[in-house]
Amino acid sequence: MNEARYLGVTPPITLNPSSAEEEAISLDLRAVLEAEGQFESADESRNREVVLGKIDKLVKEFVYKASLKHKMSESLARSCGGKIFAFGSFRLGVHNTGADIDTLCVVPSHVTREDFFTIMVELLKARSEVEELTPVPGAF
């Protein structure tokens, strides 16, 4: 059986090609969105990638420090990793200029919420690029 694969958890509503009318409407919509400045520039897109790269490195440093706090050896702490995943409008490619980037921080099981709200918050506070930080430790 040759089963089709989809990027999401459900198949698309339709695989039929767009009609000429739908194509025209899409072009009109795009023109309006461009006129309203809803698409970010190439520089803004590159900046998002730079920011995500910095956050990824910061998460790895956070996991390293948390691992040391939990009495792991330095070499084991370095190998623990940690990773961020983007989701939401940015991940879907439907964000507009100035939109946030929703991210999920995935860490090993020995790293705790308390670690995040102490170690990670301190790492973020130390960054000159961070202009506003509001930790919400009670959020789920």
N, CA, C and O atoms as a GROMACS GRO file, in nm:
protein
  560
    1MET      N    1   0.084  -0.118   0.000
    1MET     CA    2   0.000   0.000   0.000
    1MET      C    3   0.089   0.125   0.000
    1MET      O    4   0.178   0.137   0.084
    2ASN      N    5   0.067   0.215  -0.092
    2ASN     CA    6   0.146   0.338  -0.104
    2ASN      C    7   0.068   0.452  -0.038
    2ASN      O    8  -0.016   0.515  -0.102
    3GLU      N    9   0.098   0.476   0.088
    3GLU     CA   10   0.025   0.577   0.165
    3GLU      C   11   0.095   0.713   0.152
    3GLU      O   12   0.216   0.723   0.168
    4ALA      N   13   0.017   0.817   0.122
    4ALA     CA   14   0.072   0.952   0.106
    4ALA      C   15   0.115   1.006   0.242
    4ALA      O   16   0.057   0.972   0.345
    5ARG      N   17   0.216   1.090   0.241
    5ARG     CA   18   0.265   1.153   0.365
    5ARG      C   19   0.238   1.303   0.358
    5ARG      O   20   0.249   1.365   0.252
    6TYR      N   21   0.202   1.359   0.473
    6TYR     CA   22   0.171   1.501   0.483
    6TYR      C   23   0.257   1.563   0.592
    6TYR      O   24   0.299   1.496   0.686
    7LEU      N   25   0.282   1.694   0.579
    7LEU     CA   26   0.363   1.762   0.678
    7LEU      C   27   0.289   1.780   0.810
    7LEU      O   28   0.352   1.782   0.915
    8GLY      N   29   0.159   1.793   0.807
    8GLY     CA   30   0.081   1.810   0.929
    8GLY      C   31   0.030   1.678   0.981
    8GLY      O   32   0.070   1.571   0.935
    9VAL      N   33  -0.060   1.687   1.077
    9VAL     CA   34  -0.118   1.565   1.133
    9VAL      C   35  -0.240   1.518   1.056
    9VAL      O   36  -0.287   1.406   1.075
   10THR      N   37  -0.290   1.603   0.969
   10THR     CA   38  -0.405   1.565   0.885
   10THR      C   39  -0.372   1.596   0.740
   10THR      O   40  -0.286   1.679   0.712
   11PRO      N   41  -0.438   1.529   0.648
   11PRO     CA   42  -0.413   1.557   0.506
   11PRO      C   43  -0.472   1.693   0.468
   11PRO      O   44  -0.557   1.746   0.540
   12PRO      N   45  -0.429   1.749   0.356
   12PRO     CA   46  -0.488   1.875   0.310
   12PRO      C   47  -0.636   1.856   0.277
   12PRO      O   48  -0.680   1.745   0.247
   13ILE      N   49  -0.712   1.965   0.281
   13ILE     CA   50  -0.854   1.959   0.249
   13ILE      C   51  -0.874   1.911   0.106
   13ILE      O   52  -0.964   1.832   0.078
   14THR      N   53  -0.790   1.958   0.017
   14THR     CA   54  -0.799   1.916  -0.123
   14THR      C   55  -0.661   1.919  -0.187
   14THR      O   56  -0.574   1.996  -0.146
   15LEU      N   57  -0.644   1.836  -0.285
   15LEU     CA   58  -0.521   1.835  -0.364
   15LEU      C   59  -0.548   1.890  -0.504
   15LEU      O   60  -0.459   1.891  -0.590
   16ASN      N   61  -0.671   1.937  -0.527
   16ASN     CA   62  -0.707   1.993  -0.657
   16ASN      C   63  -0.633   2.124  -0.680
   16ASN      O   64  -0.614   2.202  -0.586
   17PRO      N   65  -0.589   2.150  -0.803
   17PRO     CA   66  -0.522   2.277  -0.831
   17PRO      C   67  -0.621   2.394  -0.818
   17PRO      O   68  -0.742   2.376  -0.832
   18SER      N   69  -0.566   2.512  -0.792
   18SER     CA   70  -0.650   2.633  -0.780
   18SER      C   71  -0.709   2.669  -0.916
   18SER      O   72  -0.650   2.644  -1.021
   19SER      N   73  -0.828   2.728  -0.910
   19SER     CA   74  -0.892   2.775  -1.033
   19SER      C   75  -0.829   2.910  -1.071
   19SER      O   76  -0.758   2.971  -0.991
   20ALA      N   77  -0.855   2.956  -1.192
   20ALA     CA   78  -0.806   3.086  -1.236
   20ALA      C   79  -0.859   3.197  -1.146
   20ALA      O   80  -0.787   3.291  -1.113
   21GLU      N   81  -0.985   3.186  -1.106
   21GLU     CA   82  -1.044   3.287  -1.017
   21GLU      C   83  -0.974   3.288  -0.881
   21GLU      O   84  -0.946   3.395  -0.827
   22GLU      N   85  -0.945   3.169  -0.825
   22GLU     CA   86  -0.875   3.161  -0.696
   22GLU      C   87  -0.734   3.218  -0.706
   22GLU      O   88  -0.687   3.286  -0.614
   23GLU      N   89  -0.667   3.191  -0.817
   23GLU     CA   90  -0.532   3.247  -0.839
   23GLU      C   91  -0.538   3.400  -0.842
   23GLU      O   92  -0.453   3.466  -0.783
   24ALA      N   93  -0.637   3.455  -0.912
   24ALA     CA   94  -0.651   3.601  -0.922
   24ALA      C   95  -0.679   3.662  -0.785
   24ALA      O   96  -0.622   3.765  -0.750
   25ILE      N   97  -0.767   3.599  -0.708
   25ILE     CA   98  -0.798   3.649  -0.574
   25ILE      C   99  -0.673   3.645  -0.485
   25ILE      O  100  -0.649   3.738  -0.408
   26SER      N  101  -0.596   3.539  -0.496
   26SER     CA  102  -0.472   3.528  -0.418
   26SER      C  103  -0.374   3.638  -0.454
   26SER      O  104  -0.311   3.696  -0.365
   27LEU      N  105  -0.361   3.669  -0.582
   27LEU     CA  106  -0.273   3.777  -0.626
   27LEU      C  107  -0.321   3.912  -0.573
   27LEU      O  108  -0.240   3.994  -0.530
   28ASP      N  109  -0.452   3.935  -0.576
   28ASP     CA  110  -0.508   4.059  -0.522
   28ASP      C  111  -0.480   4.071  -0.372
   28ASP      O  112  -0.439   4.177  -0.324
   29LEU      N  113  -0.501   3.962  -0.299
   29LEU     CA  114  -0.476   3.962  -0.155
   29LEU      C  115  -0.329   3.992  -0.127
   29LEU      O  116  -0.297   4.072  -0.039
   30ARG      N  117  -0.240   3.928  -0.201
   30ARG     CA  118  -0.097   3.951  -0.182
   30ARG      C  119  -0.061   4.097  -0.206
   30ARG      O  120   0.018   4.155  -0.132
   31ALA      N  121  -0.119   4.157  -0.310
   31ALA     CA  122  -0.092   4.298  -0.340
   31ALA      C  123  -0.136   4.388  -0.224
   31ALA      O  124  -0.066   4.483  -0.190
   32VAL      N  125  -0.251   4.360  -0.166
   32VAL     CA  126  -0.300   4.439  -0.052
   32VAL      C  127  -0.207   4.422   0.068
   32VAL      O  128  -0.171   4.520   0.133
   33LEU      N  129  -0.168   4.299   0.096
   33LEU     CA  130  -0.078   4.274   0.209
   33LEU      C  131   0.057   4.342   0.190
   33LEU      O  132   0.114   4.397   0.284
   34GLU      N  133   0.110   4.339   0.068
   34GLU     CA  134   0.236   4.408   0.039
   34GLU      C  135   0.221   4.558   0.056
   34GLU      O  136   0.308   4.623   0.114
   35ALA      N  137   0.112   4.615   0.007
   35ALA     CA  138   0.087   4.759   0.019
   35ALA      C  139   0.076   4.801   0.166
   35ALA      O  140   0.112   4.913   0.201
   36GLU      N  141   0.026   4.713   0.250
   36GLU     CA  142   0.010   4.742   0.393
   36GLU      C  143   0.137   4.711   0.473
   36GLU      O  144   0.138   4.726   0.595
   37GLY      N  145   0.244   4.667   0.405
   37GLY     CA  146   0.370   4.639   0.474
   37GLY      C  147   0.367   4.517   0.564
   37GLY      O  148   0.434   4.515   0.667
   38GLN      N  149   0.291   4.416   0.526
   38GLN     CA  150   0.275   4.297   0.609
   38GLN      C  151   0.382   4.190   0.587
   38GLN      O  152   0.387   4.093   0.663
   39PHE      N  153   0.466   4.205   0.486
   39PHE     CA  154   0.572   4.108   0.462
   39PHE      C  155   0.704   4.166   0.509
   39PHE      O  156   0.736   4.282   0.482
   40GLU      N  157   0.781   4.085   0.581
   40GLU     CA  158   0.909   4.137   0.629
   40GLU      C  159   1.014   4.133   0.517
   40GLU      O  160   1.004   4.056   0.422
   41SER      N  161   1.113   4.218   0.533
   41SER     CA  162   1.220   4.227   0.434
   41SER      C  163   1.316   4.109   0.450
   41SER      O  164   1.309   4.034   0.547
   42ALA      N  165   1.405   4.096   0.353
   42ALA     CA  166   1.507   3.991   0.360
   42ALA      C  167   1.597   4.012   0.482
   42ALA      O  168   1.638   3.916   0.546
   43ASP      N  169   1.627   4.138   0.514
   43ASP     CA  170   1.709   4.168   0.633
   43ASP      C  171   1.638   4.126   0.761
   43ASP      O  172   1.700   4.071   0.851
   44GLU      N  173   1.507   4.152   0.768
   44GLU     CA  174   1.430   4.111   0.885
   44GLU      C  175   1.427   3.959   0.898
   44GLU      O  176   1.438   3.906   1.008
   45SER      N  177   1.414   3.891   0.787
   45SER     CA  178   1.414   3.744   0.789
   45SER      C  179   1.549   3.690   0.836
   45SER      O  180   1.554   3.597   0.917
   46ARG      N  181   1.657   3.749   0.787
   46ARG     CA  182   1.791   3.708   0.830
   46ARG      C  183   1.809   3.733   0.979
   46ARG      O  184   1.869   3.652   1.050
   47ASN      N  185   1.756   3.847   1.028
   47ASN     CA  186   1.767   3.878   1.170
   47ASN      C  187   1.695   3.774   1.255
   47ASN      O  188   1.745   3.735   1.360
   48ARG      N  189   1.580   3.727   1.211
   48ARG     CA  190   1.507   3.622   1.283
   48ARG      C  191   1.594   3.496   1.293
   48ARG      O  192   1.600   3.432   1.399
   49GLU      N  193   1.659   3.460   1.184
   49GLU     CA  194   1.744   3.341   1.185
   49GLU      C  195   1.862   3.359   1.280
   49GLU      O  196   1.900   3.266   1.350
   50VAL      N  197   1.920   3.480   1.284
   50VAL     CA  198   2.031   3.509   1.375
   50VAL      C  199   1.982   3.496   1.520
   50VAL      O  200   2.049   3.435   1.603
   51VAL      N  201   1.867   3.554   1.548
   51VAL     CA  202   1.810   3.548   1.683
   51VAL      C  203   1.786   3.403   1.724
   51VAL      O  204   1.821   3.364   1.835
   52LEU      N  205   1.727   3.324   1.636
   52LEU     CA  206   1.703   3.183   1.668
   52LEU      C  207   1.834   3.108   1.693
   52LEU      O  208   1.841   3.023   1.782
   53GLY      N  209   1.937   3.140   1.617
   53GLY     CA  210   2.069   3.079   1.639
   53GLY      C  211   2.125   3.115   1.776
   53GLY      O  212   2.183   3.030   1.844
   54LYS      N  213   2.109   3.241   1.816
   54LYS     CA  214   2.157   3.285   1.948
   54LYS      C  215   2.080   3.217   2.060
   54LYS      O  216   2.138   3.176   2.160
   55ILE      N  217   1.950   3.205   2.042
   55ILE     CA  218   1.868   3.138   2.144
   55ILE      C  219   1.906   2.991   2.154
   55ILE      O  220   1.911   2.936   2.264
   56ASP      N  221   1.932   2.927   2.041
   56ASP     CA  222   1.973   2.787   2.041
   56ASP      C  223   2.102   2.770   2.122
   56ASP      O  224   2.113   2.677   2.202
   57LYS      N  225   2.199   2.857   2.100
   57LYS     CA  226   2.325   2.851   2.176
   57LYS      C  227   2.301   2.877   2.324
   57LYS      O  228   2.361   2.813   2.409
   58LEU      N  229   2.212   2.971   2.354
   58LEU     CA  230   2.180   3.005   2.492
   58LEU      C  231   2.116   2.886   2.562
   58LEU      O  232   2.145   2.860   2.679
   59VAL      N  233   2.028   2.814   2.493
   59VAL     CA  234   1.964   2.696   2.552
   59VAL      C  235   2.069   2.589   2.583
   59VAL      O  236   2.062   2.525   2.688
   60LYS      N  237   2.164   2.570   2.494
   60LYS     CA  238   2.269   2.472   2.519
   60LYS      C  239   2.353   2.512   2.641
   60LYS      O  240   2.390   2.427   2.722
   61GLU      N  241   2.384   2.641   2.653
   61GLU     CA  242   2.458   2.690   2.770
   61GLU      C  243   2.375   2.670   2.898
   61GLU      O  244   2.428   2.630   3.001
   62PHE      N  245   2.246   2.698   2.889
   62PHE     CA  246   2.156   2.679   3.003
   62PHE      C  247   2.156   2.533   3.048
   62PHE      O  248   2.169   2.506   3.167
   63VAL      N  249   2.143   2.440   2.955
   63VAL     CA  250   2.140   2.298   2.989
   63VAL      C  251   2.273   2.257   3.050
   63VAL      O  252   2.276   2.179   3.145
   64TYR      N  253   2.383   2.308   2.997
   64TYR     CA  254   2.515   2.279   3.052
   64TYR      C  255   2.524   2.324   3.197
   64TYR      O  256   2.566   2.248   3.284
   65LYS      N  257   2.485   2.448   3.224
   65LYS     CA  258   2.492   2.501   3.360
   65LYS      C  259   2.397   2.426   3.455
   65LYS      O  260   2.433   2.398   3.569
   66ALA      N  261   2.279   2.395   3.408
   66ALA     CA  262   2.184   2.320   3.490
   66ALA      C  263   2.238   2.179   3.519
   66ALA      O  264   2.221   2.128   3.630
   67SER      N  265   2.301   2.118   3.420
   67SER     CA  266   2.357   1.984   3.438
   67SER      C  267   2.469   1.986   3.541
   67SER      O  268   2.478   1.896   3.624
   68LEU      N  269   2.554   2.088   3.536
   68LEU     CA  270   2.658   2.101   3.638
   68LEU      C  271   2.597   2.119   3.776
   68LEU      O  272   2.646   2.063   3.874
   69LYS      N  273   2.491   2.197   3.784
   69LYS     CA  274   2.420   2.218   3.912
   69LYS      C  275   2.369   2.086   3.968
   69LYS      O  276   2.363   2.067   4.090
   70HIS      N  277   2.332   1.995   3.879
   70HIS     CA  278   2.280   1.864   3.921
   70HIS      C  279   2.393   1.761   3.934
   70HIS      O  280   2.370   1.641   3.927
   71LYS      N  281   2.515   1.811   3.953
   71LYS     CA  282   2.632   1.729   3.986
   71LYS      C  283   2.679   1.636   3.874
   71LYS      O  284   2.736   1.530   3.901
   72MET      N  285   2.656   1.674   3.750
   72MET     CA  286   2.708   1.596   3.639
   72MET      C  287   2.851   1.639   3.611
   72MET      O  288   2.890   1.752   3.640
   73SER      N  289   2.929   1.549   3.554
   73SER     CA  290   3.066   1.585   3.517
   73SER      C  291   3.060   1.687   3.403
   73SER      O  292   2.959   1.699   3.334
   74GLU      N  293   3.168   1.761   3.385
   74GLU     CA  294   3.170   1.863   3.281
   74GLU      C  295   3.150   1.802   3.143
   74GLU      O  296   3.076   1.857   3.061
   75SER      N  297   3.215   1.690   3.115
   75SER     CA  298   3.201   1.629   2.982
   75SER      C  299   3.058   1.579   2.959
   75SER      O  300   3.005   1.594   2.849
   76LEU      N  301   2.997   1.521   3.060
   76LEU     CA  302   2.859   1.475   3.047
   76LEU      C  303   2.764   1.594   3.032
   76LEU      O  304   2.670   1.590   2.953
   77ALA      N  305   2.790   1.699   3.109
   77ALA     CA  306   2.706   1.819   3.102
   77ALA      C  307   2.713   1.881   2.962
   77ALA      O  308   2.612   1.927   2.910
   78ARG      N  309   2.831   1.881   2.902
   78ARG     CA  310   2.848   1.936   2.766
   78ARG      C  311   2.771   1.854   2.663
   78ARG      O  312   2.725   1.908   2.562
   79SER      N  313   2.757   1.726   2.688
   79SER     CA  314   2.693   1.639   2.589
   79SER      C  315   2.540   1.636   2.602
   79SER      O  316   2.472   1.574   2.520
   80CYS      N  317   2.486   1.700   2.703
   80CYS     CA  318   2.341   1.694   2.728
   80CYS      C  319   2.258   1.767   2.622
   80CYS      O  320   2.144   1.728   2.594
   81GLY      N  321   2.313   1.870   2.564
   81GLY     CA  322   2.244   1.938   2.454
   81GLY      C  323   2.131   2.028   2.497
   81GLY      O  324   2.149   2.116   2.582
   82GLY      N  325   2.015   2.007   2.440
   82GLY     CA  326   1.903   2.099   2.452
   82GLY      C  327   1.875   2.155   2.313
   82GLY      O  328   1.967   2.173   2.234
   83LYS      N  329   1.751   2.183   2.285
   83LYS     CA  330   1.716   2.229   2.150
   83LYS      C  331   1.592   2.315   2.156
   83LYS      O  332   1.506   2.298   2.243
   84ILE      N  333   1.583   2.407   2.062
   84ILE     CA  334   1.461   2.487   2.050
   84ILE      C  335   1.391   2.448   1.920
   84ILE      O  336   1.453   2.410   1.821
   85PHE      N  337   1.259   2.459   1.925
   85PHE     CA  338   1.176   2.434   1.808
   85PHE      C  339   1.082   2.552   1.792
   85PHE      O  340   1.013   2.592   1.886
   86ALA      N  341   1.079   2.607   1.672
   86ALA     CA  342   0.985   2.715   1.643
   86ALA      C  343   0.851   2.653   1.604
   86ALA      O  344   0.846   2.546   1.544
   87PHE      N  345   0.743   2.722   1.640
   87PHE     CA  346   0.610   2.677   1.601
   87PHE      C  347   0.524   2.801   1.579
   87PHE      O  348   0.576   2.912   1.581
   88GLY      N  349   0.398   2.784   1.558
   88GLY     CA  350   0.309   2.898   1.539
   88GLY      C  351   0.324   2.959   1.402
   88GLY      O  352   0.369   2.894   1.307
   89SER      N  353   0.287   3.087   1.390
   89SER     CA  354   0.284   3.154   1.260
   89SER      C  355   0.421   3.158   1.193
   89SER      O  356   0.430   3.144   1.071
   90PHE      N  357   0.528   3.176   1.272
   90PHE     CA  358   0.662   3.179   1.213
   90PHE      C  359   0.695   3.045   1.148
   90PHE      O  360   0.741   3.041   1.034
   91ARG      N  361   0.673   2.937   1.219
   91ARG     CA  362   0.704   2.804   1.167
   91ARG      C  363   0.621   2.770   1.044
   91ARG      O  364   0.668   2.702   0.952
   92LEU      N  365   0.497   2.820   1.042
   92LEU     CA  366   0.409   2.795   0.928
   92LEU      C  367   0.441   2.887   0.810
   92LEU      O  368   0.391   2.867   0.700
   93GLY      N  369   0.524   2.989   0.834
   93GLY     CA  370   0.560   3.084   0.728
   93GLY      C  371   0.449   3.183   0.697
   93GLY      O  372   0.443   3.236   0.587
   94VAL      N  373   0.362   3.208   0.794
   94VAL     CA  374   0.252   3.301   0.772
   94VAL      C  375   0.258   3.420   0.867
   94VAL      O  376   0.158   3.489   0.888
   95HIS      N  377   0.376   3.445   0.925
   95HIS     CA  378   0.392   3.559   1.016
   95HIS      C  379   0.405   3.689   0.936
   95HIS      O  380   0.439   3.689   0.818
   96ASN      N  381   0.376   3.798   1.004
   96ASN     CA  382   0.394   3.928   0.940
   96ASN      C  383   0.512   4.000   1.004
   96ASN      O  384   0.570   3.952   1.101
   97THR      N  385   0.546   4.113   0.949
   97THR     CA  386   0.660   4.188   1.000
   97THR      C  387   0.636   4.226   1.146
   97THR      O  388   0.527   4.271   1.182
   98GLY      N  389   0.736   4.208   1.228
   98GLY     CA  390   0.726   4.243   1.370
   98GLY      C  391   0.660   4.138   1.457
   98GLY      O  392   0.646   4.160   1.578
   99ALA      N  393   0.619   4.026   1.401
   99ALA     CA  394   0.553   3.922   1.480
   99ALA      C  395   0.653   3.852   1.572
   99ALA      O  396   0.774   3.853   1.547
  100ASP      N  397   0.602   3.792   1.678
  100ASP     CA  398   0.688   3.718   1.769
  100ASP      C  399   0.726   3.584   1.706
  100ASP      O  400   0.673   3.544   1.602
  101ILE      N  401   0.818   3.515   1.773
  101ILE     CA  402   0.857   3.381   1.730
  101ILE      C  403   0.826   3.288   1.848
  101ILE      O  404   0.893   3.293   1.951
  102ASP      N  405   0.726   3.205   1.831
  102ASP     CA  406   0.693   3.108   1.935
  102ASP      C  407   0.796   2.996   1.931
  102ASP      O  408   0.821   2.939   1.825
  103THR      N  409   0.856   2.966   2.046
  103THR     CA  410   0.956   2.860   2.051
  103THR      C  411   0.929   2.767   2.169
  103THR      O  412   0.873   2.807   2.271
  104LEU      N  413   0.969   2.644   2.151
  104LEU     CA  414   0.961   2.543   2.255
  104LEU      C  415   1.103   2.502   2.289
  104LEU      O  416   1.182   2.469   2.200
  105CYS      N  417   1.135   2.503   2.416
  105CYS     CA  418   1.268   2.465   2.463
  105CYS      C  419   1.262   2.321   2.514
  105CYS      O  420   1.193   2.293   2.612
  106VAL      N  421   1.333   2.230   2.448
  106VAL     CA  422   1.334   2.090   2.486
  106VAL      C  423   1.468   2.059   2.552
  106VAL      O  424   1.574   2.082   2.494
  107VAL      N  425   1.461   2.007   2.675
  107VAL     CA  426   1.581   1.981   2.754
  107VAL      C  427   1.575   1.841   2.814
  107VAL      O  428   1.468   1.780   2.817
  108PRO      N  429   1.688   1.790   2.860
  108PRO     CA  430   1.687   1.658   2.926
  108PRO      C  431   1.600   1.659   3.052
  108PRO      O  432   1.574   1.765   3.109
  109SER      N  433   1.557   1.543   3.094
  109SER     CA  434   1.462   1.532   3.206
  109SER      C  435   1.518   1.579   3.340
  109SER      O  436   1.440   1.611   3.430
  110HIS      N  437   1.649   1.584   3.356
  110HIS     CA  438   1.704   1.629   3.485
  110HIS      C  439   1.698   1.782   3.500
  110HIS      O  440   1.716   1.834   3.610
  111VAL      N  441   1.675   1.852   3.392
  111VAL     CA  442   1.664   1.998   3.397
  111VAL      C  443   1.521   2.033   3.437
  111VAL      O  444   1.425   1.984   3.378
  112THR      N  445   1.508   2.118   3.538
  112THR     CA  446   1.377   2.147   3.595
  112THR      C  447   1.325   2.285   3.554
  112THR      O  448   1.397   2.368   3.501
  113ARG      N  449   1.196   2.304   3.582
  113ARG     CA  450   1.136   2.437   3.562
  113ARG      C  451   1.208   2.540   3.648
  113ARG      O  452   1.232   2.653   3.604
  114GLU      N  453   1.242   2.501   3.770
  114GLU     CA  454   1.315   2.593   3.860
  114GLU      C  455   1.448   2.634   3.796
  114GLU      O  456   1.487   2.750   3.802
  115ASP      N  457   1.517   2.537   3.734
  115ASP     CA  458   1.641   2.569   3.664
  115ASP      C  459   1.616   2.673   3.556
  115ASP      O  460   1.690   2.770   3.542
  116PHE      N  461   1.508   2.652   3.479
  116PHE     CA  462   1.477   2.746   3.372
  116PHE      C  463   1.454   2.886   3.426
  116PHE      O  464   1.507   2.984   3.374
  117PHE      N  465   1.374   2.895   3.532
  117PHE     CA  466   1.339   3.027   3.584
  117PHE      C  467   1.446   3.089   3.673
  117PHE      O  468   1.429   3.201   3.721
  118THR      N  469   1.556   3.019   3.696
  118THR     CA  470   1.670   3.080   3.764
  118THR      C  471   1.786   3.096   3.665
  118THR      O  472   1.826   3.208   3.634
  119ILE      N  473   1.838   2.986   3.617
  119ILE     CA  474   1.957   2.990   3.531
  119ILE      C  475   1.929   3.059   3.398
  119ILE      O  476   2.002   3.150   3.358
  120MET      N  477   1.824   3.017   3.329
  120MET     CA  478   1.794   3.075   3.197
  120MET      C  479   1.760   3.223   3.209
  120MET      O  480   1.803   3.303   3.127
  121VAL      N  481   1.684   3.259   3.311
  121VAL     CA  482   1.648   3.400   3.330
  121VAL      C  483   1.775   3.483   3.351
  121VAL      O  484   1.787   3.592   3.296
  122GLU      N  485   1.868   3.432   3.431
  122GLU     CA  486   1.994   3.506   3.454
  122GLU      C  487   2.075   3.517   3.325
  122GLU      O  488   2.134   3.622   3.298
  123LEU      N  489   2.078   3.411   3.245
  123LEU     CA  490   2.150   3.417   3.117
  123LEU      C  491   2.087   3.521   3.025
  123LEU      O  492   2.157   3.596   2.957
  124LEU      N  493   1.955   3.527   3.023
  124LEU     CA  494   1.886   3.626   2.939
  124LEU      C  495   1.910   3.768   2.989
  124LEU      O  496   1.932   3.859   2.910
  125LYS      N  497   1.906   3.787   3.121
  125LYS     CA  498   1.929   3.920   3.179
  125LYS      C  499   2.069   3.972   3.146
  125LYS      O  500   2.089   4.093   3.133
  126ALA      N  501   2.164   3.881   3.132
  126ALA     CA  502   2.302   3.920   3.104
  126ALA      C  503   2.324   3.962   2.958
  126ALA      O  504   2.429   4.017   2.926
  127ARG      N  505   2.228   3.937   2.872
  127ARG     CA  506   2.241   3.969   2.729
  127ARG      C  507   2.201   4.114   2.705
  127ARG      O  508   2.092   4.156   2.744
  128SER      N  509   2.286   4.189   2.640
  128SER     CA  510   2.256   4.330   2.611
  128SER      C  511   2.140   4.345   2.513
  128SER      O  512   2.073   4.448   2.512
  129GLU      N  513   2.117   4.243   2.430
  129GLU     CA  514   2.009   4.250   2.331
  129GLU      C  515   1.871   4.238   2.395
  129GLU      O  516   1.771   4.278   2.334
  130VAL      N  517   1.864   4.182   2.515
  130VAL     CA  518   1.735   4.161   2.581
  130VAL      C  519   1.693   4.293   2.645
  130VAL      O  520   1.755   4.342   2.739
  131GLU      N  521   1.585   4.349   2.592
  131GLU     CA  522   1.537   4.479   2.638
  131GLU      C  523   1.427   4.466   2.743
  131GLU      O  524   1.412   4.553   2.828
  132GLU      N  525   1.351   4.359   2.736
  132GLU     CA  526   1.239   4.342   2.827
  132GLU      C  527   1.224   4.194   2.859
  132GLU      O  528   1.221   4.111   2.768
  133LEU      N  529   1.216   4.160   2.986
  133LEU     CA  530   1.206   4.021   3.027
  133LEU      C  531   1.107   4.010   3.142
  133LEU      O  532   1.122   4.077   3.244
  134THR      N  533   1.007   3.927   3.124
  134THR     CA  534   0.905   3.908   3.226
  134THR      C  535   0.886   3.759   3.251
  134THR      O  536   0.801   3.696   3.188
  135PRO      N  537   0.963   3.701   3.342
  135PRO     CA  538   0.945   3.559   3.373
  135PRO      C  539   0.807   3.535   3.437
  135PRO      O  540   0.760   3.616   3.517
  136VAL      N  541   0.744   3.424   3.399
  136VAL     CA  542   0.614   3.388   3.455
  136VAL      C  543   0.625   3.242   3.500
  136VAL      O  544   0.578   3.152   3.431
  137PRO      N  545   0.687   3.219   3.616
  137PRO     CA  546   0.711   3.081   3.660
  137PRO      C  547   0.585   3.000   3.686
  137PRO      O  548   0.591   2.877   3.686
  138GLY      N  549   0.470   3.064   3.708
  138GLY     CA  550   0.348   2.991   3.733
  138GLY      C  551   0.272   2.952   3.606
  138GLY      O  552   0.169   2.887   3.614
  139ALA      N  553   0.323   2.992   3.491
  139ALA     CA  554   0.254   2.965   3.365
  139ALA      C  555   0.273   2.820   3.322
  139ALA      O  556   0.379   2.762   3.344
  140PHE      N  557   0.172   2.764   3.260
  140PHE     CA  558   0.180   2.630   3.203
  140PHE      C  559   0.123   2.633   3.065
  140PHE      O  560   0.118   2.530   2.997
   0.00000   0.00000   0.00000
